[in-house]
Amino acid sequence: MLVTTTPTIEGKKIVQYHGLVSGEAILGANLFKDLFAGITDIIGGRSGSYERELRKAKDIALQEMIEEAGMLGANAVIAVDLDYETISGGSGNMLMVSASGTAVKIEE
């Protein structure tokens, strides 16, 4: 399935709009990852553990969105938007990624 952030696909005609599709992923960052990230932030550098979790959450959200589009009969998703949020609560920090776009049928 073709997935793009643009509202059109160059050289392709959209023949049917199926509507909004979305996918979400919320992942917990455990205590050890939080501790390591805190140390990395203090001494500088990148937090590899958070980067891996962020990439994993993005992949899950996109896959859910693609699956929803496929169930609607779409062969592409256009105007995709990714949103990233951290949620703090009593059980620690959570990472939320949501992907949304418009499911469409493009000419083959």
MDAnalysis code that builds the backbone (N, CA, C; Angstrom):
import MDAnalysis as mda
import numpy as np

u = mda.Universe.empty(324, n_residues=108, atom_resindex=np.repeat(np.arange(108), 3), trajectory=True)
u.add_TopologyAttr("name", ["N", "CA", "C"] * 108)
u.add_TopologyAttr("resid", np.arange(1, 109))
u.add_TopologyAttr("resname", ["MET", "LEU", "VAL", "THR", "THR", "THR", "PRO", "THR", "ILE", "GLU", "GLY", "LYS", "LYS", "ILE", "VAL", "GLN", "TYR", "HIS", "GLY", "LEU", "VAL", "SER", "GLY", "GLU", "ALA", "ILE", "LEU", "GLY", "ALA", "ASN", "LEU", "PHE", "LYS", "ASP", "LEU", "PHE", "ALA", "GLY", "ILE", "THR", "ASP", "ILE", "ILE", "GLY", "GLY", "ARG", "SER", "GLY", "SER", "TYR", "GLU", "ARG", "GLU", "LEU", "ARG", "LYS", "ALA", "LYS", "ASP", "ILE", "ALA", "LEU", "GLN", "GLU", "MET", "ILE", "GLU", "GLU", "ALA", "GLY", "MET", "LEU", "GLY", "ALA", "ASN", "ALA", "VAL", "ILE", "ALA", "VAL", "ASP", "LEU", "ASP", "TYR", "GLU", "THR", "ILE", "SER", "GLY", "GLY", "SER", "GLY", "ASN", "MET", "LEU", "MET", "VAL", "SER", "ALA", "SER", "GLY", "THR", "ALA", "VAL", "LYS", "ILE", "GLU", "GLU"])
u.atoms.positions = np.array([
    [0.848, -1.178, 0.000],
    [0.000, 0.000, 0.000],
    [0.889, 1.236, 0.000],
    [0.553, 2.185, -0.847],
    [1.295, 3.432, -0.924],
    [0.840, 4.361, 0.208],
    [1.794, 4.897, 0.951],
    [1.504, 5.808, 2.062],
    [2.340, 7.056, 1.855],
    [1.677, 8.217, 1.860],
    [2.395, 9.464, 1.613],
    [1.848, 10.592, 2.478],
    [2.709, 11.546, 2.769],
    [2.278, 12.721, 3.535],
    [1.662, 13.789, 2.641],
    [1.781, 13.622, 1.341],
    [1.246, 14.614, 0.401],
    [-0.244, 14.371, 0.147],
    [-0.994, 15.419, -0.225],
    [-2.439, 15.259, -0.462],
    [-2.774, 14.657, -1.828],
    [-1.800, 14.528, -2.688],
    [-1.996, 13.927, -4.006],
    [-0.805, 13.011, -4.285],
    [-0.956, 12.181, -5.318],
    [0.127, 11.298, -5.733],
    [0.441, 11.631, -7.180],
    [1.616, 12.165, -7.404],
    [1.996, 12.609, -8.737],
    [1.849, 11.478, -9.756],
    [1.158, 11.781, -10.843],
    [0.982, 10.816, -11.910],
    [-0.122, 9.801, -11.689],
    [-0.826, 9.878, -10.557],
    [-1.906, 8.941, -10.249],
    [-3.202, 9.705, -10.019],
    [-4.291, 9.128, -10.471],
    [-5.600, 9.733, -10.267],
    [-6.305, 9.017, -9.119],
    [-6.833, 9.809, -8.201],
    [-7.626, 9.244, -7.109],
    [-9.023, 9.001, -7.652],
    [-9.469, 7.750, -7.588],
    [-10.774, 7.408, -8.152],
    [-11.853, 7.237, -7.086],
    [-11.428, 7.069, -5.813],
    [-12.418, 6.932, -4.742],
    [-11.787, 7.301, -3.403],
    [-12.545, 8.033, -2.598],
    [-12.133, 8.370, -1.239],
    [-12.885, 7.461, -0.269],
    [-12.144, 6.838, 0.645],
    [-12.762, 5.939, 1.620],
    [-12.880, 6.569, 3.002],
    [-12.263, 7.707, 3.215],
    [-12.389, 8.398, 4.494],
    [-11.145, 8.328, 5.360],
    [-11.289, 8.875, 6.539],
    [-10.193, 8.979, 7.501],
    [-9.864, 7.612, 8.090],
    [-8.580, 7.313, 8.167],
    [-8.101, 6.110, 8.849],
    [-7.031, 6.523, 9.844],
    [-6.886, 5.721, 10.888],
    [-5.891, 6.075, 11.896],
    [-5.370, 4.828, 12.588],
    [-4.263, 5.000, 13.252],
    [-3.664, 3.958, 14.072],
    [-2.960, 4.611, 15.234],
    [-2.970, 3.929, 16.364],
    [-2.348, 4.476, 17.558],
    [-1.495, 3.416, 18.232],
    [-0.476, 3.876, 18.919],
    [0.363, 2.985, 19.726],
    [0.766, 3.735, 20.982],
    [0.588, 3.073, 22.110],
    [1.038, 3.625, 23.384],
    [1.966, 2.593, 24.002],
    [3.194, 3.001, 24.238],
    [4.196, 2.108, 24.799],
    [4.729, 2.685, 26.094],
    [4.931, 1.819, 27.058],
    [5.504, 2.246, 28.328],
    [7.008, 2.233, 28.253],
    [7.618, 3.198, 28.866],
    [9.074, 3.225, 28.985],
    [9.401, 2.818, 30.417],
    [10.065, 1.693, 30.578],
    [10.275, 1.179, 31.934],
    [11.281, 2.003, 32.718],
    [11.389, 1.699, 33.974],
    [12.231, 2.457, 34.901],
    [13.687, 2.500, 34.461],
    [14.240, 1.381, 33.989],
    [15.647, 1.362, 33.591],
    [15.895, 2.241, 32.371],
    [14.967, 2.217, 31.429],
    [15.116, 3.079, 30.257],
    [15.024, 4.543, 30.667],
    [14.088, 4.858, 31.583],
    [13.965, 6.237, 32.066],
    [15.251, 6.686, 32.752],
    [15.814, 5.818, 33.586],
    [17.041, 6.148, 34.299],
    [18.186, 6.378, 33.313],
    [18.345, 5.472, 32.345],
    [19.409, 5.608, 31.355],
    [19.231, 6.879, 30.530],
    [17.987, 7.157, 30.125],
    [17.722, 8.370, 29.340],
    [18.066, 9.613, 30.147],
    [17.753, 9.604, 31.449],
    [18.077, 10.738, 32.309],
    [19.568, 10.970, 32.385],
    [20.342, 9.895, 32.517],
    [21.807, 10.014, 32.565],
    [22.327, 10.535, 31.230],
    [21.784, 10.012, 30.126],
    [22.203, 10.468, 28.799],
    [21.912, 11.950, 28.626],
    [20.729, 12.395, 29.114],
    [20.378, 13.803, 29.005],
    [21.343, 14.677, 29.799],
    [21.799, 14.196, 30.944],
    [22.712, 14.972, 31.787],
    [24.085, 15.089, 31.134],
    [24.611, 13.973, 30.613],
    [25.968, 14.001, 30.053],
    [25.983, 14.307, 28.564],
    [24.806, 14.395, 27.969],
    [24.728, 14.695, 26.543],
    [24.649, 13.435, 25.713],
    [24.270, 13.611, 24.486],
    [24.173, 12.461, 23.597],
    [22.728, 12.083, 23.332],
    [22.587, 11.009, 22.579],
    [21.262, 10.547, 22.189],
    [20.856, 9.374, 23.055],
    [19.561, 9.261, 23.293],
    [19.030, 8.153, 24.067],
    [18.558, 7.068, 23.104],
    [19.399, 6.074, 22.886],
    [19.080, 4.995, 21.966],
    [17.840, 4.221, 22.364],
    [17.621, 4.031, 23.665],
    [16.451, 3.262, 24.104],
    [15.158, 3.994, 23.758],
    [15.119, 5.301, 23.972],
    [13.918, 6.066, 23.605],
    [13.735, 6.118, 22.094],
    [14.829, 6.243, 21.358],
    [14.729, 6.277, 19.895],
    [14.152, 4.964, 19.358],
    [14.576, 3.834, 19.925],
    [14.037, 2.539, 19.501],
    [12.552, 2.433, 19.829],
    [12.158, 2.876, 21.021],
    [10.749, 2.823, 21.415],
    [9.901, 3.727, 20.523],
    [10.423, 4.894, 20.208],
    [9.709, 5.829, 19.344],
    [9.520, 5.236, 17.951],
    [10.553, 4.650, 17.401],
    [10.476, 4.015, 16.083],
    [9.482, 2.850, 16.100],
    [9.509, 2.058, 17.163],
    [8.594, 0.927, 17.307],
    [7.143, 1.410, 17.365],
    [6.883, 2.449, 18.144],
    [5.525, 2.995, 18.257],
    [5.056, 3.562, 16.918],
    [5.938, 4.243, 16.208],
    [5.576, 4.790, 14.892],
    [5.211, 3.668, 13.926],
    [6.007, 2.621, 13.899],
    [5.745, 1.495, 13.008],
    [4.408, 0.827, 13.322],
    [4.100, 0.656, 14.597],
    [2.826, 0.046, 14.998],
    [1.659, 0.921, 14.561],
    [1.750, 2.231, 14.814],
    [0.661, 3.149, 14.454],
    [0.435, 3.155, 12.942],
    [1.509, 3.204, 12.163],
    [1.372, 3.193, 10.702],
    [0.769, 1.875, 10.217],
    [1.201, 0.753, 10.792],
    [0.682, -0.543, 10.376],
    [-0.817, -0.653, 10.667],
    [-1.250, -0.175, 11.828],
    [-2.679, -0.186, 12.157],
    [-3.473, 0.658, 11.167],
    [-2.943, 1.828, 10.808],
    [-3.610, 2.703, 9.852],
    [-3.714, 2.025, 8.483],
    [-2.642, 1.384, 8.042],
    [-2.625, 0.693, 6.749],
    [-3.633, -0.458, 6.741],
    [-3.693, -1.216, 7.825],
    [-4.642, -2.326, 7.913],
    [-6.088, -1.826, 7.830],
    [-6.380, -0.719, 8.512],
    [-7.722, -0.140, 8.461],
    [-8.061, 0.302, 7.039],
    [-7.107, 0.927, 6.357],
    [-7.325, 1.370, 4.973],
    [-7.588, 0.169, 4.068],
    [-6.833, -0.903, 4.249],
    [-7.022, -2.103, 3.453],
    [-8.405, -2.709, 3.644],
    [-8.903, -2.692, 4.874],
    [-10.248, -3.226, 5.149],
    [-11.336, -2.416, 4.451],
    [-11.038, -1.149, 4.165],
    [-12.001, -0.294, 3.476],
    [-11.910, -0.430, 1.953],
    [-10.920, -1.165, 1.461],
    [-10.746, -1.342, 0.029],
    [-9.806, -0.340, -0.613],
    [-9.064, 0.404, 0.200],
    [-8.130, 1.402, -0.323],
    [-6.829, 0.733, -0.762],
    [-6.129, 1.379, -1.680],
    [-4.798, 0.909, -2.050],
    [-3.732, 1.985, -1.808],
    [-4.134, 3.073, -1.134],
    [-3.194, 4.133, -0.765],
    [-3.766, 4.936, 0.404],
    [-2.881, 5.586, 1.137],
    [-3.281, 6.521, 2.186],
    [-2.520, 7.809, 1.922],
    [-3.262, 8.907, 1.794],
    [-2.638, 10.200, 1.500],
    [-2.776, 11.128, 2.708],
    [-2.037, 12.219, 2.669],
    [-2.087, 13.263, 3.698],
    [-1.850, 12.693, 5.095],
    [-0.886, 11.791, 5.213],
    [-0.602, 11.143, 6.494],
    [0.073, 12.133, 7.440],
    [-0.397, 12.116, 8.678],
    [0.154, 12.974, 9.721],
    [0.534, 12.088, 10.897],
    [1.719, 12.295, 11.436],
    [2.172, 11.573, 12.624],
    [2.230, 12.545, 13.796],
    [1.663, 12.127, 14.917],
    [1.701, 12.941, 16.140],
    [2.373, 12.138, 17.240],
    [3.227, 12.805, 18.007],
    [3.968, 12.170, 19.094],
    [3.630, 12.890, 20.391],
    [3.358, 12.120, 21.435],
    [3.046, 12.699, 22.746],
    [3.663, 11.837, 23.837],
    [4.030, 12.459, 24.941],
    [4.395, 11.703, 26.132],
    [3.292, 11.895, 27.148],
    [2.970, 10.842, 27.838],
    [1.914, 10.874, 28.848],
    [2.561, 10.478, 30.165],
    [2.476, 11.355, 31.140],
    [3.030, 11.063, 32.464],
    [1.898, 10.708, 33.401],
    [2.134, 9.703, 34.190],
    [1.109, 9.282, 35.137],
    [1.731, 8.576, 36.313],
    [0.891, 8.007, 37.150],
    [1.349, 7.312, 38.346],
    [2.227, 6.117, 38.049],
    [2.045, 5.491, 36.877],
    [2.830, 4.302, 36.544],
    [4.060, 4.640, 35.705],
    [4.373, 5.907, 35.561],
    [5.554, 6.304, 34.793],
    [5.176, 6.962, 33.483],
    [6.175, 7.155, 32.654],
    [5.961, 7.813, 31.370],
    [5.508, 6.807, 30.315],
    [4.628, 7.266, 29.459],
    [4.159, 6.478, 28.330],
    [4.419, 7.305, 27.081],
    [4.651, 6.610, 25.992],
    [4.889, 7.252, 24.709],
    [3.722, 6.920, 23.797],
    [3.085, 7.937, 23.236],
    [1.958, 7.717, 22.342],
    [2.287, 8.280, 20.964],
    [2.042, 7.469, 19.955],
    [2.207, 7.895, 18.570],
    [0.894, 7.601, 17.862],
    [0.393, 8.580, 17.129],
    [-0.810, 8.350, 16.328],
    [-0.508, 8.730, 14.884],
    [-1.070, 7.931, 13.979],
    [-0.930, 8.170, 12.543],
    [-2.330, 8.282, 11.976],
    [-2.564, 9.283, 11.142],
    [-3.875, 9.424, 10.507],
    [-3.682, 9.904, 9.080],
    [-4.631, 9.554, 8.251],
    [-4.573, 9.956, 6.854],
    [-5.903, 9.656, 6.181],
    [-5.959, 9.887, 4.889],
    [-7.173, 9.628, 4.096],
    [-6.938, 8.414, 3.221],
    [-7.797, 7.398, 3.418],
    [-7.716, 6.183, 2.616],
    [-8.348, 6.445, 1.254],
    [-7.635, 6.098, 0.192],
    [-8.128, 6.344, -1.156],
    [-7.858, 5.127, -2.049],
    [-8.565, 5.103, -3.156],
    [-8.301, 4.136, -4.221],
    [-7.715, 4.943, -5.362],
    [-6.497, 4.558, -5.791],
    [-5.867, 5.233, -6.918],
    [-5.925, 4.300, -8.119],
    [-5.903, 4.900, -9.303],
    [-5.904, 4.075, -10.509],
    [-4.631, 3.250, -10.564],
    [-4.764, 2.042, -11.056],
    [-3.626, 1.102, -11.105],
    [-2.752, 1.393, -12.299],
])
